[in-house]
């Protein structure tokens, strides 16, 4: 039986309104609706939303995000919302852990070239991956021009890489709530940094494996993206240190 959409009052013939897209099953609020729909579905999107996206990012990251960019998007959680949620949870847990990532980073003294940049990195360590998205996107765009993806698409794929890396950092923060030894946390943080690097290489390799690159060329290019970023930031750090001295 046909009904009228509660949002735009157009006639509905099916599960969704063909005019505005609202569900035909929209009903009055109740406690059951609040807890089952708004709290669980609306915030966490458990039904193939945030949990599905996280699972895909750590089981088949490159393949899943390539499919997302090519149009299979209905099951995936927004990369912007995912980054904001992970940053929010990280900030909350870091407050209760009593040890900040900045304390761990500042306990290392070997990066004198980065004095100017390091001050910012020490104060806002979790923002660094987010800020680097445009730069990483530029390097992946240049190294993988043959794939014929535009810069915006590179922004999307690198945003999902950063989202996954922030989740890895979140695991470290959870550990720091229960384990407070600075030297031990420094070792764990170093291992997590290495894991994040390997993850990005794995992601690029999977993502661009369907774009007709030969294996050796693909491997070299996936390594070249983070390596080029490292060289670029090293040069910028040296320049900033020279002018600030």
N, C-alpha and C positions, 0 to 999 in steps of 0.2 A: 504494500500500500504506500502511495506517495505521501510525503510529508513536506512541510516547508522548513527551510533552514532557519535556525534560531538566530543566526548571525546576519544574513542578508535577505531572508524571507523568500528566497527563490525556491522553486519546487525541487525536491530531492528524489532521485530515482537510483538508489544504490547506497553504498556505505559512506560516500563523501559528497559534499555539495560541488557540483561542476562549476559553480560561479566563484566561490571564495575558498573552497578546499576544506571547510570545516567538516568534522565527523558528523554523520547523521545521528549517531548515538548520544550526542550531547544531552545531558539531563541535568536536573537540579542538583545542587550540592548536597551531600550527606557526609556523615563521618566516614562511612565506608569508601565513598568516592574520594574524599580528601586523603585518606591514608594509602589507599591502593593506587590512585591515579596521580594526584598532585605531589604527594611526598615522594613516592618511589619512582613513578614514571616521569613526572615533571622535573625533578631535581637530578636523579641519577640516570634516567633513561636506561634502566636495566634491560629492557627488551631490545636487545641488539643495538644498544646505544654506547654508553661509555665503556661498559665491560667488554662488549664485542670489539670495540675499537682498540682497547688496550691489548686484548688477546691477539688481534691481528698484527699489532705493532711489534709484538714479541715472538710471533710464530712465523709470519710471512710478511715482514714490513714493507719491503720494496714492491712485491707483487700486489699487495692489498691497496697501497696508496696509488700505484699506477692505475689500477682498476677504478679507484675513486676519482682520479683526475679525468679518466676517460669516460666517466658518467655513472658508475655504480655507486651512488651516494646515499641512498635511502637508509641504509643500515648503520652509517658511520656518524660518530659524534663530531661536532664542529671542533676544529683544531684550536681556534681562538678560545672557545669556552673550556676546552680540556686544559690548555695552558693556564688559564686563569684559576681553574679549580685546583690544579696541582700546586700552583704558587700559593694559593690561599691555605691549603692543607699544610704545606711545608712551613709557611710562616707561623701557623698555629702550633704545630708540633715543635718547631724550633724554639718558640717562646717557653714551652714547658720542659724542653730538654736541658736548658741552662747552658748549652754550648752551641755557639753559632758557627756556621761554616766559615764566616769571616775570621773567627778565632783560629780555626785550623789552617786557613790559608796564610794568615799573618805569622804563623809559627815557622814558615819556611822563608829563608833569607837568601835563596840563591838567585832570585829574579831581579837583580839590581837594575837591569836595563828597562824594566817596566815601571819605574818609580811613579811616573805621572799617571799611567793607566792603572797601576796597581792600587792606588788610593781609592779609585772608584770601584774597582773589582772587590776590594776588601769590604767596602761598605754595602755593596749591592751584588753579592756573588751570584744569586739566583737569577738576576736580571741579565747577566752577561750573555747566556745562551740566547735569550730573546732578542737582545740588541744585535747579536751577530747574524740573525736570520737573513737580513738583506745582503750582507757581505758574502755569506756562504752561498746564497742564491745566485749572486753574480758569478762566483767561481764555478759553481756547478753548471750554470748557463754557458759559460765560456768553454769549459772542458767537454761538455756534452752537446755542443751545437748541432751535431749530426742528428740528434733525436728530434730536432725541430719543435721543441717545447718553448713556449714564450716565457718571459721572465716571471710573470704572475704564477704560472704553473710551478716554476722552480721555488717561488715563495711558499706555495702550499706544501710541496714535498719536504722542504727544509723545516717548515713549521711543525710538521708531524715528527721529524727527526728530533727536534728540540723538545717536543712534548714527551717523547719517549725518554730522552736524556734527563729531563726534569723528574720523571717517575723514578729513574734509577737513583737520582740524587735524593728523592723522597725516601727511598729505602735506607740510604745512609743516615738521614735525619731520624728515622724510626730507630735505627741501631743506636744512635747517640743518646736517645732517651734513656736507654737501659745500660749503656756502656759509656763511661765518661773519661777513660784514659786518653790523654791528648796524643801521645806517641802512637798508641794503637789506632786511634781514629785517623791520624795522619796517614798511616799505612793503608787503612781501609779506603780512605778518600783517594789515595793515589791509584789503588786497584780499580776503584769505580771510574776514575778518569780514564784509565786505559780501556776499561770495558766500554765506556761511552764512545771512545775513538773507534774501537773495533766495530761497535754497533753501526756507526755512521758509514763505515766502509762496506759492511754487510748490506745495509739499506741501499746504498748507491748501486752496488753490484746487482742486487735483485731487481731494483727498479729499472735499470737500463739494460738488463739482460735480454730484453725483447726488442731492442732497437738496432739489431744487425751489427753490433760491435764484436770483433774477434775477442777471444778470451783474454789474451795478453793485453790488448789495447784497453779492454774493459777494466781489468785489474789495475793497470797503470793509472787510468783516469780516476778510478774510485779513490786511490791513494793520493792522487795529485790534488784533489779538492781540499782535504784538511791540511795537506803539506803546504799548498799555496797560501792558505789562510794563515798558517803559522809563520811563514816567511814574511808575509805582508805585515802582520802585527809586530813581528820582530823589528822590521825596518821602521815602522811608525813609532815603536817604543824607543828605538835608538834616536830618532829625530826629536821626539818630544823630550827625551832625557837631555839631549845636547842643548836644546833651546831653553830648558828650564834651569840648567846649571849656570 
